[in-house]
Amino acid sequence: MNDDVVKRLKNIEGHVKGIETMVENEAYCIDVIRQIHAVQSALEKVSEIILDGHLHSCLITAVRGEDADERERVLTEITDIFVMKK
């Protein structure tokens, strides 16, 4: 997972630099916005990959564990992430 996420983030970094260049060169606004949306979509995909890894590791470990406080903490973290997005 890590290699894929890093590769995606480097790709996103390149896109952001491209957007910066577009703005500096006064590119057509709609073209800039399209590129921004592409970066936002790419970041969402990275977030999904990381969340999937978290659910299949940290969350499962906490849910299977004996510590009720730890279970609640991990579940609250997940809930907070989705509430924050709204």
DABELMO-V453090 format. One record per pair of residues at least 6 apart in sequence whose ideal C-beta (glycine too) atoms are under 7 Angstrom apart, sorted by sequence separation. I is the first residue (numbers start at 1). J is the second residue. D is the distance in Angstrom with one decimal. If there is no record, write none. Layout:
((I/J/D) (I/J/D))
This chain:
((65/71/6.7) (62/70/5.1) (63/71/5.8) (22/31/6.7) (23/32/6.2) (62/71/5.1) (22/32/5.1) (62/74/4.0) (19/32/6.2) (22/35/6.6) (59/74/5.5) (19/35/4.9) (58/74/6.3) (18/35/6.6) (19/36/6.2) (59/78/6.9) (15/35/6.4) (19/39/6.9) (15/38/6.4) (16/39/6.0) (15/39/5.0) (12/39/5.7) (15/42/7.0) (12/42/4.9) (11/42/6.9) (12/43/6.3) (8/42/6.5) (8/45/6.8) (9/46/6.4) (8/46/5.1) (5/46/5.8) (5/49/5.8) (4/49/6.6) (5/50/6.4) (1/49/6.3) (1/53/5.0))
